[in-house]
C-alpha cells in the first residue's frame, strides 16, 4: 500500500525489507519535516508560510481520500517544498 503513495507532498517509500524478524521501511530523504519546522519557530510560522504548508497538507490528504486511502492523521507530516 505505501508504495502506491505517489504524490508530490507525500514522502515516498523506497524500500521495505525484513531482517531478524523486524520490518524496515526506507523512505526518501527529507531535509526537514513539519515537526522540526514548528520546533524552530516557537512563535509560529509567518502567515504566508503557514498558508503554504496547510495547502500542501490538504493536497496530500485530498489525494489520499480520492484514492480511497485511510489514514490516522499523525503520519501526515507533509514533505515541505
RAPEZI-V843675 format. One line per field, one symbol per residue. ss: DSSP state (H for helix, E for strand, C for the rest). A space follows every 10 residues. Layout:
# RAPEZI-V843675
ss=???
This chain:
# RAPEZI-V843675
ss=CHHHCCCCCC CCEEEEEEEC CEEEEEECCC CCEHHHHHHH CCCCCCHHHH HHHHHHHHHH HHHHHHCCCC CCCCCCCCEC C
